[in-house]
């Protein structure tokens, strides 16, 4: 097996090979480290490569496997994570000059869980500064492995690129308005935003407490299920963590979805949906229908102004509250656009914030009602293909539309409702850029969302195509 073949095995495949002793954790880890050194410089997905630590952990994993001390399916699997997640003794910068010297004295809860499961840490990944909408001026932008002139999505840009380019087996990203699912869609991988409160945010630098999520970014749906199994569960240190039973996420990955009721919105931002995206979405729906799923049109609550009237108001106020001490003492260390974005939250009035929170509660109720007769909802993963880095607008059917609106429209509503949402590859444009499908479920029903995504994946091969950048 070549290094490239090894680095594009799924977590499940790697785990099987490792447990059978066909390959060693040291061999796999070194293959990833060699690939990072050779291919990452133009992609700029890594901020820190923890080579010595990774090899030390790989040797420990190898010894445990030889001694038949089995920790689980992530044992010996090399992962890398968004640099917003605290790692003890390792720089955690949020891709900002503000925190360039920040060395945490503790691990985030998700890192604790992954380490307990035997995963190996390859390093920390680049991102939009402080998980906003703007690349880091200090560390530089991340480039899409399918075409470096195109945006890889944000804010978990490094996570999406590293997984897609075969520079780690899986990753953690965070999602406040779409920041797991947008880079997953634009990089042609799987991204899972679990239910708000399902995975602990302890040790993760917040953008907006009410909207923040953390979750896995992987090459396959099964891999996302394997990571979520380790990550999910109550944590008293996280104020939004929910004590809800955790299902077996792989148990329903049978490829069977016959009889499941899948909703397709009657209207879902058609004015912002690219024709190639719409064609790929319709084809994906047909695949699921062919597997025996019942496709039903559904009316969703009005979503047109969710960003402007609800999510943005909440985000502005909560982000400014966390950043206020740094804005007072280190304002010049922020990227100029990021500083302006965070400072405008200071003007958020209490009455405005309360109205937004009440509207959030109402939207959750309305969405619950829309899900009364369906098991999951299907939408495009993103309404437009990956844009050029410098693009600020998109052309849809000859009309120029706001790129920001097009990017956030498909994902942001489900941060507000907190529902689980999975993004998976479902096609490519004529320019060989990825297109994605989004599957949205009921609260804490990640198992069904993963079941549907896996069934689609079994019938298609989009997820098996690596970027041709070697």
GIBELZI-V831973 format. One record per residue. N is the residue number from 1. RES is the residue in three letters. PSI is psi in radians with two decimals (999 if undefined). NEAR is the number of other ideal C-beta (glycine too) atoms within 12 Angstrom. D_LAST is the distance of its C-alpha to the last C-alpha in whole Angstrom. Layout:
n & res & psi & near & d_last
N & RES & PSI & NEAR & D_LAST
N & RES & PSI & NEAR & D_LAST
This chain:
n & res & psi & near & d_last
1 & UNK & 2.24 & 16 & 16
2 & UNK & 2.88 & 13 & 13
3 & UNK & -0.76 & 25 & 12
4 & UNK & -0.74 & 22 & 9
5 & UNK & -0.73 & 19 & 12
6 & UNK & -0.73 & 29 & 14
7 & UNK & -0.15 & 38 & 12
8 & UNK & 0.16 & 32 & 12
9 & UNK & 2.59 & 34 & 16
10 & UNK & 2.90 & 34 & 18
11 & UNK & -0.76 & 45 & 21
12 & UNK & -0.77 & 30 & 24
13 & UNK & -0.77 & 29 & 22
14 & UNK & -0.78 & 45 & 21
15 & UNK & -0.73 & 37 & 25
16 & UNK & -0.77 & 20 & 26
17 & UNK & -0.70 & 27 & 24
18 & UNK & -0.78 & 39 & 25
19 & UNK & -0.53 & 29 & 29
20 & UNK & -0.03 & 13 & 29
21 & UNK & 0.42 & 17 & 28
22 & UNK & -0.51 & 18 & 25
23 & UNK & 2.87 & 31 & 23
24 & UNK & 2.67 & 28 & 24
25 & UNK & -0.61 & 41 & 23
26 & UNK & -0.75 & 26 & 23
27 & UNK & -0.80 & 28 & 20
28 & UNK & -0.80 & 44 & 18
29 & UNK & -0.76 & 44 & 19
30 & UNK & -0.62 & 26 & 18
31 & UNK & -0.75 & 34 & 14
32 & UNK & -0.75 & 47 & 14
33 & UNK & -0.70 & 34 & 15
34 & UNK & -0.69 & 26 & 13
35 & UNK & -0.69 & 37 & 10
36 & UNK & -0.81 & 36 & 12
37 & UNK & -0.63 & 18 & 13
38 & UNK & -0.62 & 20 & 9
39 & UNK & -0.32 & 31 & 7
40 & UNK & -0.53 & 33 & 11
41 & UNK & -0.82 & 18 & 13
42 & UNK & -0.34 & 20 & 12
43 & UNK & -0.63 & 36 & 12
44 & UNK & 0.70 & 30 & 15
45 & UNK & -0.45 & 51 & 15
46 & UNK & 2.39 & 43 & 17
47 & UNK & -0.62 & 41 & 21
48 & UNK & 2.27 & 34 & 22
49 & UNK & 2.08 & 34 & 20
50 & UNK & 1.11 & 34 & 23
51 & UNK & -0.86 & 24 & 22
52 & UNK & -0.79 & 19 & 25
53 & UNK & -0.75 & 26 & 26
54 & UNK & -0.78 & 38 & 24
55 & UNK & -0.61 & 28 & 24
56 & UNK & -0.79 & 18 & 28
57 & UNK & -0.61 & 33 & 28
58 & UNK & -0.71 & 37 & 25
59 & UNK & -0.65 & 22 & 28
60 & UNK & -0.74 & 26 & 31
61 & UNK & -0.71 & 40 & 29
62 & UNK & -0.75 & 28 & 29
63 & UNK & -0.72 & 19 & 33
64 & UNK & -0.71 & 24 & 34
65 & UNK & -0.73 & 30 & 32
66 & UNK & -0.61 & 19 & 34
67 & UNK & 0.08 & 13 & 37
68 & UNK & 0.59 & 11 & 36
69 & UNK & 1.69 & 16 & 37
70 & UNK & 2.10 & 18 & 34
71 & UNK & -0.43 & 28 & 34
72 & UNK & -3.09 & 28 & 32
73 & UNK & -0.19 & 33 & 29
74 & UNK & 0.02 & 40 & 27
75 & UNK & 2.13 & 39 & 28
76 & UNK & 0.16 & 43 & 25
77 & UNK & 2.13 & 49 & 22
78 & UNK & 2.09 & 51 & 20
79 & UNK & 2.84 & 51 & 20
80 & UNK & 2.67 & 52 & 20
81 & UNK & 2.64 & 51 & 23
82 & UNK & 2.40 & 56 & 23
83 & UNK & 0.55 & 50 & 25
84 & UNK & -0.12 & 51 & 28
85 & UNK & 2.14 & 51 & 29
86 & UNK & 2.30 & 36 & 32
87 & UNK & 2.10 & 39 & 30
88 & UNK & 2.17 & 21 & 33
89 & UNK & 0.06 & 19 & 33
90 & UNK & 2.34 & 30 & 29
91 & UNK & 2.34 & 27 & 29
92 & UNK & 1.72 & 37 & 29
93 & UNK & -0.23 & 35 & 29
94 & UNK & 0.45 & 46 & 28
95 & UNK & 0.64 & 46 & 26
96 & UNK & 2.50 & 41 & 30
97 & UNK & -0.47 & 25 & 31
98 & UNK & -0.69 & 33 & 34
99 & UNK & 0.44 & 30 & 33
100 & UNK & -0.43 & 22 & 31
101 & UNK & 0.26 & 13 & 33
102 & UNK & 2.00 & 29 & 34
103 & UNK & 1.76 & 17 & 34
104 & UNK & 2.65 & 26 & 35
105 & UNK & 0.22 & 12 & 38
106 & UNK & 2.83 & 19 & 37
107 & UNK & 2.60 & 26 & 34
108 & UNK & 2.74 & 37 & 34
109 & UNK & -0.68 & 30 & 35
110 & UNK & -0.58 & 46 & 32
111 & UNK & -0.72 & 37 & 30
112 & UNK & -0.78 & 25 & 34
113 & UNK & -0.71 & 34 & 33
114 & UNK & -0.69 & 43 & 30
115 & UNK & -0.72 & 29 & 31
116 & UNK & -0.52 & 18 & 34
117 & UNK & -0.03 & 33 & 31
118 & UNK & 0.19 & 32 & 30
119 & UNK & 2.69 & 45 & 26
120 & UNK & 2.41 & 46 & 24
121 & UNK & 1.97 & 47 & 23
122 & UNK & -0.51 & 50 & 20
123 & UNK & -2.96 & 39 & 21
124 & UNK & 2.52 & 43 & 22
125 & UNK & 2.57 & 53 & 20
126 & UNK & 2.86 & 46 & 21
127 & UNK & 2.97 & 58 & 23
128 & UNK & 2.50 & 46 & 25
129 & UNK & 2.16 & 44 & 28
130 & UNK & 0.53 & 50 & 30
131 & UNK & 0.44 & 51 & 29
132 & UNK & -2.78 & 42 & 30
133 & UNK & 0.09 & 36 & 29
134 & UNK & 2.34 & 30 & 28
135 & UNK & 2.80 & 33 & 25
136 & UNK & 2.18 & 38 & 26
137 & UNK & -0.46 & 23 & 27
138 & UNK & -0.73 & 28 & 27
139 & UNK & -0.19 & 33 & 24
140 & UNK & 2.82 & 24 & 22
141 & UNK & 2.82 & 34 & 20
142 & UNK & 2.50 & 46 & 17
143 & UNK & 2.47 & 36 & 14
144 & UNK & 2.24 & 41 & 13
145 & UNK & -0.32 & 43 & 10
146 & UNK & -0.52 & 36 & 11
147 & UNK & 1.90 & 30 & 12
148 & UNK & -0.23 & 25 & 13
149 & UNK & -0.16 & 19 & 16
150 & UNK & 2.67 & 32 & 17
151 & UNK & 2.35 & 42 & 19
152 & UNK & 0.00 & 51 & 17
153 & UNK & 2.77 & 55 & 21
154 & UNK & 2.98 & 52 & 23
155 & UNK & -0.20 & 48 & 25
156 & UNK & 0.90 & 57 & 22
157 & UNK & -0.83 & 55 & 19
158 & UNK & -0.65 & 58 & 18
159 & UNK & -0.80 & 58 & 18
160 & UNK & -0.77 & 59 & 17
161 & UNK & -0.78 & 51 & 14
162 & UNK & -0.72 & 52 & 13
163 & UNK & -0.81 & 53 & 14
164 & UNK & -0.63 & 50 & 12
165 & UNK & 0.05 & 46 & 9
166 & UNK & 0.60 & 43 & 10
167 & UNK & 0.00 & 49 & 12
168 & UNK & 2.81 & 53 & 15
169 & UNK & -0.40 & 51 & 17
170 & UNK & 2.99 & 55 & 19
171 & UNK & 2.88 & 57 & 21
172 & UNK & 2.40 & 54 & 24
173 & UNK & 2.93 & 60 & 25
174 & UNK & 2.76 & 51 & 28
175 & UNK & 1.92 & 53 & 29
176 & UNK & -0.51 & 49 & 32
177 & UNK & 0.10 & 45 & 32
178 & UNK & 0.23 & 49 & 29
179 & UNK & -0.17 & 50 & 26
180 & UNK & -0.82 & 54 & 25
181 & UNK & -0.58 & 54 & 25
182 & UNK & -0.89 & 54 & 24
183 & UNK & -0.55 & 54 & 20
184 & UNK & -0.78 & 54 & 20
185 & UNK & -0.78 & 55 & 21
186 & UNK & -0.35 & 51 & 19
187 & UNK & -0.03 & 56 & 15
188 & UNK & 0.64 & 51 & 16
189 & UNK & -3.03 & 56 & 18
190 & UNK & 2.35 & 54 & 21
191 & UNK & 2.28 & 59 & 23
192 & UNK & 2.08 & 55 & 27
193 & UNK & 1.83 & 52 & 30
194 & UNK & 3.01 & 52 & 33
195 & UNK & 2.48 & 38 & 36
196 & UNK & 2.13 & 37 & 38
197 & UNK & -0.13 & 31 & 39
198 & UNK & -0.69 & 42 & 37
199 & UNK & 2.29 & 48 & 35
200 & UNK & 2.41 & 38 & 36
201 & UNK & 0.13 & 39 & 35
202 & UNK & 2.22 & 31 & 37
203 & UNK & 0.13 & 30 & 35
204 & UNK & 2.17 & 47 & 33
205 & UNK & 2.18 & 38 & 34
206 & UNK & 2.65 & 33 & 35
207 & UNK & -0.90 & 47 & 35
208 & UNK & 1.92 & 44 & 38
209 & UNK & -0.68 & 28 & 39
210 & UNK & -0.32 & 35 & 41
211 & UNK & -0.24 & 43 & 37
212 & UNK & 2.45 & 43 & 35
213 & UNK & 2.77 & 51 & 33
214 & UNK & 2.54 & 53 & 30
215 & UNK & 3.09 & 50 & 28
216 & UNK & 2.60 & 57 & 25
217 & UNK & 2.11 & 57 & 21
218 & UNK & -3.13 & 51 & 20
219 & UNK & -0.42 & 45 & 18
220 & UNK & 2.83 & 43 & 21
221 & UNK & -0.70 & 46 & 25
222 & UNK & -0.71 & 39 & 26
223 & UNK & -0.71 & 43 & 24
224 & UNK & -0.68 & 54 & 25
225 & UNK & -0.72 & 43 & 29
226 & UNK & -0.72 & 41 & 28
227 & UNK & -0.76 & 50 & 27
228 & UNK & -0.63 & 49 & 30
229 & UNK & -0.65 & 34 & 32
230 & UNK & -0.63 & 39 & 32
231 & UNK & -0.57 & 48 & 32
232 & UNK & 2.57 & 39 & 35
233 & UNK & 2.78 & 28 & 39
234 & UNK & 2.52 & 23 & 41
235 & UNK & 1.96 & 26 & 41
236 & UNK & -0.34 & 13 & 45
237 & UNK & -0.29 & 19 & 43
238 & UNK & 2.05 & 27 & 41
239 & UNK & -0.36 & 17 & 44
240 & UNK & 0.03 & 28 & 42
241 & UNK & 2.44 & 29 & 41
242 & UNK & 2.36 & 24 & 43
243 & UNK & 1.40 & 16 & 45
244 & UNK & 2.38 & 20 & 44
245 & UNK & 2.50 & 14 & 43
246 & UNK & 2.18 & 26 & 40
247 & UNK & 2.96 & 27 & 39
248 & UNK & 1.88 & 17 & 37
249 & UNK & -0.32 & 36 & 34
250 & UNK & -0.25 & 28 & 32
251 & UNK & -0.59 & 17 & 36
252 & UNK & 0.14 & 27 & 36
253 & UNK & 1.15 & 33 & 32
254 & UNK & -0.22 & 18 & 34
255 & UNK & -0.07 & 23 & 32
256 & UNK & 2.22 & 20 & 36
257 & UNK & 0.27 & 35 & 37
258 & UNK & 2.26 & 19 & 40
259 & UNK & -0.23 & 15 & 43
260 & UNK & 2.47 & 33 & 41
261 & UNK & 2.00 & 28 & 41
262 & UNK & 2.15 & 42 & 39
263 & UNK & 2.44 & 33 & 40
264 & UNK & 2.13 & 34 & 38
265 & UNK & 2.44 & 33 & 39
266 & UNK & -0.64 & 15 & 42
267 & UNK & 2.18 & 19 & 41
268 & UNK & 1.39 & 34 & 37
269 & UNK & 0.89 & 37 & 37
270 & UNK & -0.50 & 24 & 37
271 & UNK & -0.24 & 22 & 37
272 & UNK & 0.02 & 35 & 34
273 & UNK & 2.10 & 33 & 32
274 & UNK & 2.44 & 38 & 29
275 & UNK & -0.65 & 24 & 30
276 & UNK & -0.64 & 30 & 27
277 & UNK & -0.77 & 41 & 27
278 & UNK & -0.72 & 31 & 30
279 & UNK & -0.74 & 21 & 30
280 & UNK & -0.67 & 36 & 27
281 & UNK & -0.83 & 37 & 29
282 & UNK & -0.69 & 23 & 32
283 & UNK & -0.68 & 25 & 30
284 & UNK & -0.73 & 40 & 29
285 & UNK & -0.72 & 33 & 33
286 & UNK & -0.66 & 22 & 34
287 & UNK & -0.81 & 32 & 32
288 & UNK & -0.67 & 42 & 33
289 & UNK & -0.67 & 26 & 37
290 & UNK & -0.36 & 17 & 36
291 & UNK & 0.03 & 28 & 36
292 & UNK & 0.05 & 19 & 39
293 & UNK & 2.57 & 32 & 39
294 & UNK & 2.03 & 23 & 41
295 & UNK & 2.19 & 28 & 40
296 & UNK & 2.34 & 25 & 43
297 & UNK & 2.43 & 20 & 43
298 & UNK & 2.61 & 29 & 44
299 & UNK & 2.15 & 22 & 45
300 & UNK & 2.76 & 33 & 43
301 & UNK & 2.77 & 29 & 45
302 & UNK & 2.14 & 20 & 45
303 & UNK & -0.06 & 36 & 41
304 & UNK & -0.66 & 21 & 41
305 & UNK & 0.28 & 22 & 42
306 & UNK & -0.73 & 38 & 41
307 & UNK & -0.93 & 36 & 39
308 & UNK & -0.67 & 22 & 41
309 & UNK & -0.33 & 26 & 44
310 & UNK & -1.20 & 39 & 43
311 & UNK & -0.80 & 38 & 40
312 & UNK & -0.66 & 36 & 39
313 & UNK & -0.82 & 35 & 43
314 & UNK & -0.82 & 40 & 42
315 & UNK & -0.81 & 42 & 39
316 & UNK & -0.86 & 36 & 41
317 & UNK & -0.79 & 34 & 44
318 & UNK & -0.68 & 29 & 42
319 & UNK & -0.75 & 42 & 39
320 & UNK & -0.64 & 31 & 42
321 & UNK & -0.71 & 24 & 44
322 & UNK & -0.67 & 25 & 41
323 & UNK & -0.15 & 38 & 40
324 & UNK & -0.78 & 19 & 44
325 & UNK & -0.70 & 13 & 44
326 & UNK & -0.64 & 28 & 41
327 & UNK & -0.45 & 27 & 42
328 & UNK & -0.63 & 17 & 45
329 & UNK & -0.39 & 12 & 44
330 & UNK & 0.58 & 21 & 40
331 & UNK & -0.64 & 22 & 40
332 & UNK & -0.25 & 17 & 39
333 & UNK & -0.23 & 27 & 36
334 & UNK & 2.62 & 33 & 34
335 & UNK & 2.52 & 29 & 32
336 & UNK & -0.77 & 18 & 35
337 & UNK & -0.66 & 19 & 34
338 & UNK & -0.75 & 39 & 33
339 & UNK & -0.79 & 30 & 37
340 & UNK & -0.73 & 20 & 39
341 & UNK & -0.79 & 29 & 37
342 & UNK & -0.60 & 41 & 39
343 & UNK & -0.52 & 23 & 42
344 & UNK & -0.32 & 21 & 43
345 & UNK & -0.32 & 30 & 43
346 & UNK & -0.44 & 21 & 46
347 & UNK & -0.06 & 15 & 48
348 & UNK & 2.14 & 27 & 48
349 & UNK & 2.65 & 14 & 51
350 & UNK & -0.72 & 13 & 52
351 & UNK & -0.67 & 12 & 54
352 & UNK & -0.74 & 21 & 50
353 & UNK & -0.74 & 28 & 48
354 & UNK & -0.74 & 17 & 51
355 & UNK & -0.69 & 19 & 51
356 & UNK & -0.71 & 33 & 47
357 & UNK & -0.64 & 27 & 47
358 & UNK & -0.70 & 18 & 50
359 & UNK & -0.61 & 31 & 48
360 & UNK & -0.80 & 34 & 45
361 & UNK & -0.73 & 20 & 48
362 & UNK & -0.71 & 21 & 49
363 & UNK & -0.71 & 33 & 45
364 & UNK & -0.74 & 29 & 45
365 & UNK & -0.75 & 17 & 48
366 & UNK & -0.66 & 23 & 47
367 & UNK & -0.67 & 35 & 44
368 & UNK & -0.72 & 21 & 46
369 & UNK & -0.70 & 18 & 48
370 & UNK & -0.47 & 31 & 45
371 & UNK & 0.11 & 32 & 44
372 & UNK & -0.68 & 17 & 47
373 & UNK & 0.26 & 18 & 47
374 & UNK & 2.73 & 32 & 43
375 & UNK & -0.47 & 31 & 41
376 & UNK & 2.85 & 43 & 38
377 & UNK & 2.47 & 47 & 37
378 & UNK & 2.30 & 47 & 34
379 & UNK & 2.90 & 45 & 32
380 & UNK & 2.53 & 45 & 29
381 & UNK & -0.66 & 53 & 27
382 & UNK & 2.57 & 52 & 26
383 & UNK & -0.29 & 43 & 29
384 & UNK & 2.70 & 45 & 26
385 & UNK & 2.96 & 44 & 22
386 & UNK & 2.12 & 49 & 20
387 & UNK & 2.93 & 35 & 22
388 & UNK & 2.67 & 24 & 21
389 & UNK & -0.75 & 24 & 21
390 & UNK & -0.03 & 12 & 25
391 & UNK & 2.44 & 21 & 26
392 & UNK & -0.22 & 18 & 29
393 & UNK & 2.88 & 19 & 31
394 & UNK & 2.63 & 33 & 29
395 & UNK & 2.02 & 20 & 31
396 & UNK & 1.99 & 27 & 32
397 & UNK & 0.72 & 17 & 34
398 & UNK & -0.01 & 10 & 35
399 & UNK & 2.46 & 16 & 36
400 & UNK & 2.17 & 16 & 35
401 & UNK & 2.83 & 26 & 35
402 & UNK & 2.16 & 24 & 34
403 & UNK & -0.69 & 30 & 30
404 & UNK & -0.80 & 28 & 31
405 & UNK & -0.76 & 30 & 34
406 & UNK & -0.66 & 37 & 31
407 & UNK & -0.72 & 40 & 29
408 & UNK & -0.35 & 41 & 31
409 & UNK & -0.70 & 42 & 34
410 & UNK & -0.37 & 45 & 32
411 & UNK & -0.71 & 50 & 31
412 & UNK & -0.68 & 46 & 34
413 & UNK & -0.53 & 42 & 37
414 & UNK & -0.12 & 49 & 36
415 & UNK & -0.68 & 46 & 36
416 & UNK & -0.75 & 43 & 39
417 & UNK & -0.34 & 40 & 40
418 & UNK & 0.19 & 37 & 38
419 & UNK & 2.70 & 40 & 37
420 & UNK & 2.46 & 48 & 34
421 & UNK & 2.30 & 54 & 31
422 & UNK & 2.30 & 55 & 28
423 & UNK & 2.27 & 54 & 25
424 & UNK & 2.65 & 50 & 23
425 & UNK & 2.44 & 43 & 21
426 & UNK & 0.25 & 44 & 23
427 & UNK & -3.08 & 35 & 21
428 & UNK & 2.63 & 30 & 19
429 & UNK & 3.02 & 27 & 21
430 & UNK & -0.40 & 13 & 21
431 & UNK & 0.19 & 18 & 18
432 & UNK & 0.71 & 23 & 16
433 & UNK & 2.47 & 37 & 16
434 & UNK & 2.61 & 47 & 18
435 & UNK & 2.56 & 44 & 21
436 & UNK & 2.75 & 51 & 23
437 & UNK & 2.45 & 50 & 27
438 & UNK & 2.36 & 51 & 29
439 & UNK & 2.09 & 53 & 31
440 & UNK & 2.35 & 48 & 34
441 & UNK & -3.10 & 40 & 37
442 & UNK & 2.74 & 31 & 40
443 & UNK & 2.28 & 25 & 40
444 & UNK & 0.29 & 28 & 39
445 & UNK & 0.89 & 32 & 38
446 & UNK & -0.53 & 48 & 35
447 & UNK & -0.74 & 38 & 35
448 & UNK & -0.69 & 38 & 36
449 & UNK & -0.79 & 49 & 33
450 & UNK & -0.66 & 46 & 31
451 & UNK & -0.81 & 41 & 33
452 & UNK & -0.80 & 49 & 32
453 & UNK & -0.71 & 54 & 28
454 & UNK & -0.73 & 41 & 28
455 & UNK & -0.72 & 36 & 30
456 & UNK & -0.75 & 46 & 28
457 & UNK & -0.69 & 39 & 25
458 & UNK & -0.56 & 25 & 26
459 & UNK & -0.11 & 26 & 27
460 & UNK & 3.01 & 30 & 24
461 & UNK & 0.21 & 17 & 20
462 & UNK & -0.67 & 34 & 19
463 & UNK & -0.21 & 38 & 18
464 & UNK & -0.10 & 17 & 16
465 & UNK & 1.99 & 24 & 13
466 & UNK & 2.69 & 30 & 10
467 & UNK & 2.46 & 36 & 8
468 & UNK & 1.16 & 15 & 6
469 & UNK & 0.03 & 26 & 4
470 & UNK & 999 & 18 & 0
